[in-house]
């Protein structure tokens, strides 16, 4: 559910659900700083976690 602090994702078609349909899966999401990669990935992995899948999210700094 979106809130004022976290508005709905608009204008972003995601391919992550199809890419992670068969576990185990490794996904890399490259891009410039501040374009919303983390938020996009979290929006897709939250339902997976809620369904009982094990999800590991890493960050590179």
Phi, psi and omega per residue, in radians:
X1 nan 2.289 -3.138
X2 -1.434 2.618 3.089
X3 -2.289 3.105 3.129
X4 -1.065 -0.611 3.137
X5 -1.357 -0.342 -3.096
X6 -2.411 1.386 -3.093
X7 -1.137 2.802 3.141
X8 -1.063 2.585 3.060
X9 -1.279 2.218 -3.101
X10 -2.196 2.363 3.062
X11 1.319 0.353 3.120
X12 -2.180 1.870 3.016
X13 -1.504 2.250 -3.096
X14 -1.915 2.503 3.097
X15 -1.897 0.046 -3.078
X16 -1.079 -0.764 -3.116
X17 -0.998 -0.713 3.107
X18 -1.212 -0.617 -3.113
X19 -1.256 -0.419 -3.096
X20 -1.954 0.403 -3.109
X21 -1.153 -0.639 -3.114
X22 -1.934 1.942 3.111
X23 -1.329 2.723 -0.129
X24 -1.386 2.622 -3.137
X25 -2.337 2.552 3.042
X26 -2.190 2.216 -3.105
X27 -2.167 2.339 3.016
X28 -1.999 2.293 -3.137
X29 -2.083 1.631 -3.134
X30 -1.422 2.824 3.080
X31 2.773 2.968 -3.137
X32 -1.228 2.765 3.104
X33 -1.077 2.344 3.014
X34 1.478 0.170 -3.112
X35 -1.583 -0.043 3.044
X36 1.727 0.384 3.137
X37 -1.027 -0.860 -3.087
X38 -1.071 -0.786 -3.125
X39 -1.119 -0.714 3.116
X40 -1.094 -0.802 -3.140
X41 -1.147 -0.794 3.137
X42 -1.057 -0.635 3.115
X43 -1.092 -0.556 3.141
X44 -1.517 -0.523 -3.092
X45 -1.543 -0.365 3.128
X46 -0.997 -0.805 3.095
X47 -1.106 -0.563 3.109
X48 -1.144 -0.782 3.108
X49 -1.081 -0.736 -3.136
X50 -1.135 -0.462 3.120
X51 -1.496 -0.005 3.073
X52 1.770 -0.018 3.115
X53 -1.270 2.579 3.054
X54 -1.516 2.170 -3.112
X55 -2.207 2.265 3.077
X56 -2.051 2.180 -3.105
X57 -2.004 2.147 3.141
X58 -2.005 2.752 3.120
X59 -2.263 2.547 3.052
X60 -1.993 2.302 -3.129
X61 -2.043 nan nan
